Amino acid sequence: MKLGFLFPGQGSQKVGMGADLAQEFPVARRVFEEADEALGFALSRLCFEGPEEDLRLTANTQPATLATSIAALRAFESECAIRPALAAGHSLGEYSALVAAGAIGLGAALRAVRERGRLMQEACPPGQGSMAALIGLDLDAVKALCAEASSADEIAVPANLNAPGQIVISGHAGAVRRALELAKARGAGASVELKVSAPFHSPLMGPARDGMASVLARLELRPLEFGVIANVTAEVNRDAARVVPLLLEQVTGSVRWEESMRTLAAAGITETIELGAGRVLAGLMRRIDRNVKVRAAEDAASLRAAIGAFQAAHA
């Protein structure tokens, strides 16, 4: 059995995430203790107790999501000796995947994504940017809609290529809303504007990319223990020297998730575990390739169920 690790991104967060893992697994509890120390405030309390409005702030959401994913990872590793062949993470989740692969230390990754969240939030003034999910259209159709909706002053671009017929666009609010109306007029499904704080994965994130250059330049990188599929290329990376350029390109580039999961499947992986809050990636995989099983590890019960299934399959 070849196993894949999957790590969720922003949008999977919820109050209470990680609390059960920290209670049941000492190694998970230590992850949250390390996070509190690395960031200088009680991130663990924010994850476990909220309030939700503070957890939703991008500068908090990103380290909170990463910490919960790594807590689930450490709990898995403490109970199961099976190692992955590959890993992938959706947007922010790519940092979690790199921590799992040993390329970046946990404390350094937490500080980097907190700064990433702050820079992404500040890159575009409130109200000027937006994102929308377009349902039922292929990538070529979405690219055409974005081109038609864009102008010399406002742009919309494909941002998250999540699954067949599920693409998120990003850019100036006016252009995104025009693209959304065009999509609806041309028969798109339940396409909606998203409640997000910034136009992520678009050229409007240029200032955030510039800011992250100095943040990522300070990272101490180590050899990868297994390959990580990069969002912007949908290809397996095993070279530590490429980690920073790929993460920088990711700030303004599209998340090629559907292609990434097809890369994972082509490598012969049929069993994966979604480590962290929520089950968003499992839902996307059902639309991409039903031959790849995604098991959740968002709490102690689901983690133990996944471990039991993997051990049985491995035997």
Backbone torsions as a table, in degrees:
resi	resn	phi	psi	omega
1	MET	NA	128.5	174.8
2	LYS	-102.5	123.9	-173.6
3	LEU	-104.6	142.3	173.8
4	GLY	-117.9	141.2	174.0
5	PHE	-98.3	132.6	176.1
6	LEU	-122.1	139.5	-176.7
7	PHE	-127.5	125.8	-177.2
8	PRO	-72.9	163.8	177.8
9	GLY	-112.8	-164.3	-179.1
10	GLN	-62.6	140.0	-176.7
11	GLY	112.1	-18.1	177.9
12	SER	-89.4	-9.0	-173.6
13	GLN	-66.5	150.6	173.9
14	LYS	-158.4	149.0	177.9
15	VAL	-62.7	133.4	-177.7
16	GLY	101.3	-7.4	-176.5
17	MET	-65.6	135.5	178.4
18	GLY	84.6	-14.3	-175.1
19	ALA	-63.2	-45.8	-179.7
20	ASP	-64.1	-41.0	178.5
21	LEU	-63.1	-43.0	-179.7
22	ALA	-65.4	-32.8	179.5
23	GLN	-72.8	-37.0	-173.1
24	GLU	-90.0	-27.6	-173.1
25	PHE	-125.3	116.0	178.2
26	PRO	-56.8	-36.2	-179.1
27	VAL	-66.5	-33.7	176.6
28	ALA	-70.3	-40.2	178.0
29	ARG	-61.1	-38.9	179.6
30	ARG	-66.4	-31.3	176.0
31	VAL	-60.6	-45.7	-179.8
32	PHE	-68.6	-33.8	175.4
33	GLU	-64.7	-41.8	177.8
34	GLU	-65.2	-37.4	178.3
35	ALA	-64.1	-44.5	178.7
36	ASP	-59.5	-42.4	-179.1
37	GLU	-68.9	-42.0	-176.6
38	ALA	-65.8	-36.1	-174.7
39	LEU	-96.8	-15.8	177.5
40	GLY	78.9	17.8	173.3
41	PHE	-153.6	168.2	-172.6
42	ALA	-81.3	74.2	175.1
43	LEU	-59.8	-35.8	-179.8
44	SER	-59.0	-44.3	179.3
45	ARG	-63.6	-37.7	178.4
46	LEU	-64.3	-41.0	177.2
47	CYS	-65.5	-45.8	-171.6
48	PHE	-78.4	-35.4	-169.6
49	GLU	-122.7	-12.6	-175.9
50	GLY	81.9	-155.5	10.6
51	PRO	-74.2	157.7	-175.0
52	GLU	-60.9	-38.5	-177.8
53	GLU	-63.9	-30.5	176.3
54	ASP	-78.2	-37.3	178.6
55	LEU	-64.0	-30.7	-178.2
56	ARG	-75.6	-15.0	177.5
57	LEU	-63.9	128.5	-171.3
58	THR	-55.4	-38.8	-179.4
59	ALA	-66.7	-21.6	175.4
60	ASN	-94.3	-39.7	-176.9
61	THR	-58.4	-43.2	-173.1
62	GLN	-65.9	-51.4	176.6
63	PRO	-66.6	-31.6	179.1
64	ALA	-64.6	-43.1	179.0
65	THR	-65.8	-42.7	178.8
66	LEU	-63.7	-45.5	-178.6
67	ALA	-61.2	-41.6	179.7
68	THR	-65.2	-40.4	177.7
69	SER	-62.5	-43.7	-178.1
70	ILE	-72.7	-31.2	173.6
71	ALA	-61.6	-43.9	177.3
72	ALA	-64.3	-40.0	178.5
73	LEU	-60.8	-49.2	-178.1
74	ARG	-63.4	-37.8	176.6
75	ALA	-63.2	-43.5	177.6
76	PHE	-59.4	-48.9	-177.4
77	GLU	-63.1	-31.0	-179.4
78	SER	-72.9	-18.9	-175.4
79	GLU	-113.1	-14.9	-172.0
80	CYS	-140.3	130.4	-176.8
81	ALA	-89.1	-4.9	-177.8
82	ILE	-70.8	127.6	-179.5
83	ARG	-103.6	153.4	-177.7
84	PRO	-80.5	155.8	171.3
85	ALA	-85.2	-34.5	-179.3
86	LEU	-148.0	163.8	173.2
87	ALA	-140.3	157.0	175.1
88	ALA	-151.8	150.2	177.2
89	GLY	-138.4	141.7	-177.1
90	HIS	-82.3	112.5	178.6
91	SER	56.8	-113.1	175.8
92	LEU	-48.2	-35.8	-178.1
93	GLY	-60.3	-18.2	177.3
94	GLU	-63.6	-32.6	175.7
95	TYR	-64.8	-42.4	177.3
96	SER	-60.5	-42.2	179.2
97	ALA	-61.8	-38.3	-179.9
98	LEU	-70.9	-34.3	173.2
99	VAL	-64.6	-44.4	179.3
100	ALA	-59.2	-37.3	-179.2
101	ALA	-80.4	-2.1	177.7
102	GLY	83.1	6.5	-177.3
103	ALA	-75.9	-32.7	-177.8
104	ILE	-130.6	138.3	175.4
105	GLY	-71.1	153.9	-176.2
106	LEU	-61.6	-48.9	-178.1
107	GLY	-60.6	-43.8	179.4
108	ALA	-64.0	-40.5	179.9
109	ALA	-65.8	-41.3	178.9
110	LEU	-61.5	-45.0	179.3
111	ARG	-65.8	-37.2	-179.1
112	ALA	-66.4	-44.1	-176.5
113	VAL	-75.5	-26.5	173.4
114	ARG	-65.0	-42.0	176.8
115	GLU	-68.2	-37.9	176.1
116	ARG	-57.6	-45.9	179.2
117	GLY	-62.7	-42.9	179.6
118	ARG	-63.7	-45.9	-177.9
119	LEU	-66.2	-38.8	179.2
120	MET	-67.2	-37.5	178.4
121	GLN	-65.0	-38.3	-175.1
122	GLU	-87.6	-9.0	-174.0
123	ALA	-67.5	-28.7	-176.6
124	CYS	-132.6	126.6	-179.3
125	PRO	-55.9	145.5	-179.4
126	PRO	-54.2	134.2	177.2
127	GLY	90.5	-16.5	-177.1
128	GLN	-84.8	-23.3	-179.1
129	GLY	-117.8	163.2	179.7
130	SER	-159.4	169.2	173.5
131	MET	-138.5	153.5	178.3
132	ALA	-146.3	143.8	176.0
133	ALA	-94.5	125.5	177.9
134	LEU	-106.9	122.5	-174.7
135	ILE	-109.2	132.7	172.5
136	GLY	92.6	8.8	179.8
137	LEU	-118.9	146.8	176.3
138	ASP	-86.2	173.7	-172.9
139	LEU	-63.3	-40.9	179.8
140	ASP	-61.2	-41.1	178.7
141	ALA	-65.3	-39.2	179.8
142	VAL	-68.1	-41.1	176.9
143	LYS	-60.5	-41.1	179.4
144	ALA	-65.5	-41.4	177.5
145	LEU	-62.1	-44.6	-179.1
146	CYS	-63.1	-41.9	178.9
147	ALA	-62.9	-40.5	-180.0
148	GLU	-69.8	-35.0	-177.6
149	ALA	-80.9	-18.5	-177.4
150	SER	-82.2	158.3	177.4
151	SER	-137.3	-174.2	179.0
152	ALA	-63.9	-28.1	-175.1
153	ASP	-104.5	-18.9	-176.0
154	GLU	-134.7	137.9	-179.1
155	ILE	-128.0	153.4	168.1
156	ALA	-133.7	139.1	-177.1
157	VAL	-139.4	153.3	170.5
158	PRO	-63.6	131.5	-175.2
159	ALA	-115.2	-53.1	180.0
160	ASN	-117.2	109.9	179.4
161	LEU	-93.9	78.8	-163.4
162	ASN	-77.4	-43.6	-173.7
163	ALA	-167.6	166.5	177.2
164	PRO	-55.1	125.7	179.9
165	GLY	72.2	13.7	177.8
166	GLN	-137.9	96.4	-177.1
167	ILE	-128.3	135.4	177.1
168	VAL	-103.1	133.1	176.6
169	ILE	-106.9	161.4	-174.1
170	SER	-149.8	153.1	177.2
171	GLY	151.8	-154.2	177.4
172	HIS	-63.9	142.1	-175.1
173	ALA	-57.1	-42.3	-178.6
174	GLY	-62.6	-45.3	-179.1
175	ALA	-68.0	-40.3	178.9
176	VAL	-62.4	-42.2	-179.2
177	ARG	-69.5	-34.3	175.7
178	ARG	-65.5	-42.8	178.2
179	ALA	-63.1	-37.9	179.2
180	LEU	-63.5	-43.6	179.0
181	GLU	-67.4	-39.4	176.3
182	LEU	-61.5	-41.1	-179.9
183	ALA	-62.5	-44.5	-179.6
184	LYS	-64.7	-39.1	-179.6
185	ALA	-66.4	-24.0	-177.6
186	ARG	-102.7	19.3	170.1
187	GLY	91.1	14.6	176.7
188	ALA	-65.5	155.5	-179.3
189	GLY	-73.3	-143.5	-174.8
190	ALA	-74.2	67.4	-178.8
191	SER	-82.0	134.7	-173.2
192	VAL	-142.4	150.8	169.8
193	GLU	-74.3	138.6	-175.9
194	LEU	-94.0	149.3	176.5
195	LYS	-87.4	83.7	180.0
196	VAL	-123.9	161.5	-174.1
197	SER	-92.2	-8.5	-177.6
198	ALA	-163.6	159.6	178.5
199	PRO	-83.8	76.6	-175.7
200	PHE	-63.1	153.6	176.0
201	HIS	54.6	45.0	174.6
202	SER	-138.5	167.3	178.0
203	PRO	-59.9	-19.2	177.9
204	LEU	-66.2	-14.0	177.2
205	MET	-86.8	12.0	179.2
206	GLY	-52.3	-47.1	178.1
207	PRO	-60.4	-34.8	178.0
208	ALA	-68.0	-39.6	177.5
209	ARG	-62.0	-43.5	178.9
210	ASP	-61.5	-42.4	179.5
211	GLY	-66.2	-36.4	-178.7
212	MET	-71.9	-20.0	-179.6
213	ALA	-56.9	-45.6	-179.2
214	SER	-74.1	-33.2	177.8
215	VAL	-63.5	-49.0	-176.6
216	LEU	-73.2	-26.3	178.4
217	ALA	-63.9	-22.7	-178.6
218	ARG	-87.5	-6.2	-178.3
219	LEU	-67.9	140.1	171.0
220	GLU	-92.4	110.1	-175.8
221	LEU	-97.2	142.8	178.6
222	ARG	-122.4	162.7	178.4
223	PRO	-58.7	143.7	178.8
224	LEU	-77.7	132.6	179.0
225	GLU	-77.8	-22.4	174.1
226	PHE	-155.0	165.0	-175.0
227	GLY	-72.2	146.6	175.6
228	VAL	-120.6	127.3	179.2
229	ILE	-78.5	120.8	-176.9
230	ALA	-80.9	138.3	-178.7
231	ASN	-57.6	-43.9	-168.7
232	VAL	-82.2	-16.9	179.1
233	THR	-111.8	-20.9	-173.0
234	ALA	58.5	27.2	179.4
235	GLU	-120.7	156.1	179.8
236	VAL	-75.3	129.5	174.7
237	ASN	-111.6	129.6	175.5
238	ARG	-121.7	6.9	-172.9
239	ASP	-107.4	114.0	-179.0
240	ALA	-59.7	-28.4	-179.2
241	ALA	-67.8	-20.2	-179.2
242	ARG	-92.0	-8.7	-174.1
243	VAL	-59.4	-51.8	-177.1
244	VAL	-64.9	-48.5	177.4
245	PRO	-56.9	-38.8	179.9
246	LEU	-68.6	-39.5	178.3
247	LEU	-68.4	-35.5	176.9
248	LEU	-66.7	-44.9	-180.0
249	GLU	-63.3	-30.6	-179.0
250	GLN	-63.3	-30.2	-176.0
251	VAL	-59.0	-41.4	-178.9
252	THR	-106.5	-10.6	-175.4
253	GLY	-92.1	169.4	-179.6
254	SER	-76.8	145.6	172.2
255	VAL	-86.5	107.1	-175.1
256	ARG	-91.8	67.4	-170.9
257	TRP	-71.8	-44.2	179.8
258	GLU	-58.0	-47.6	178.6
259	GLU	-63.1	-37.6	179.5
260	SER	-61.5	-42.1	179.7
261	MET	-70.7	-29.8	175.5
262	ARG	-71.4	-33.7	173.7
263	THR	-62.5	-43.4	179.5
264	LEU	-62.6	-45.4	179.8
265	ALA	-65.1	-38.3	-180.0
266	ALA	-65.3	-22.5	177.4
267	ALA	-80.3	1.9	176.6
268	GLY	90.7	12.5	-179.7
269	ILE	-86.7	124.2	178.4
270	THR	-118.4	-8.9	178.7
271	GLU	-125.0	128.9	177.7
272	THR	-136.4	162.9	175.6
273	ILE	-129.7	129.9	178.3
274	GLU	-92.2	106.3	-172.1
275	LEU	-95.5	108.1	178.8
276	GLY	132.4	-167.4	-173.6
277	ALA	-68.9	141.2	171.7
278	GLY	78.0	179.5	-179.9
279	ARG	-135.9	35.5	-178.2
280	VAL	-61.9	-44.3	-175.3
281	LEU	-69.3	-31.9	175.0
282	ALA	-63.3	-41.0	178.1
283	GLY	-63.4	-40.9	178.6
284	LEU	-66.3	-38.7	-178.1
285	MET	-64.4	-33.0	178.6
286	ARG	-62.7	-27.0	177.6
287	ARG	-86.1	-21.6	-175.3
288	ILE	-92.1	-53.8	-174.5
289	ASP	-157.6	103.6	-178.3
290	ARG	-72.8	-7.3	175.8
291	ASN	-77.6	-14.2	178.2
292	VAL	-100.6	116.4	-179.5
293	LYS	-85.6	130.7	175.6
294	VAL	-113.3	120.7	176.9
295	ARG	-105.9	141.7	-176.8
296	ALA	-83.7	152.3	171.1
297	ALA	-143.0	63.1	-178.2
298	GLU	-101.5	-12.5	176.2
299	ASP	-151.4	178.5	-174.3
300	ALA	-63.3	-40.8	-176.7
301	ALA	-65.5	-47.9	-179.2
302	SER	-68.2	-34.8	177.9
303	LEU	-63.3	-46.6	-178.9
304	ARG	-67.1	-35.8	177.2
305	ALA	-63.9	-42.1	178.6
306	ALA	-64.6	-43.2	179.8
307	ILE	-60.9	-43.0	179.3
308	GLY	-61.2	-42.0	-180.0
309	ALA	-66.3	-42.0	-179.8
310	PHE	-65.7	-42.2	-178.6
311	GLN	-65.1	-38.4	177.7
312	ALA	-65.7	-43.1	179.5
313	ALA	-66.9	-39.4	-178.9
314	HIS	-66.4	-37.6	179.7
315	ALA	-67.4	NA	NA
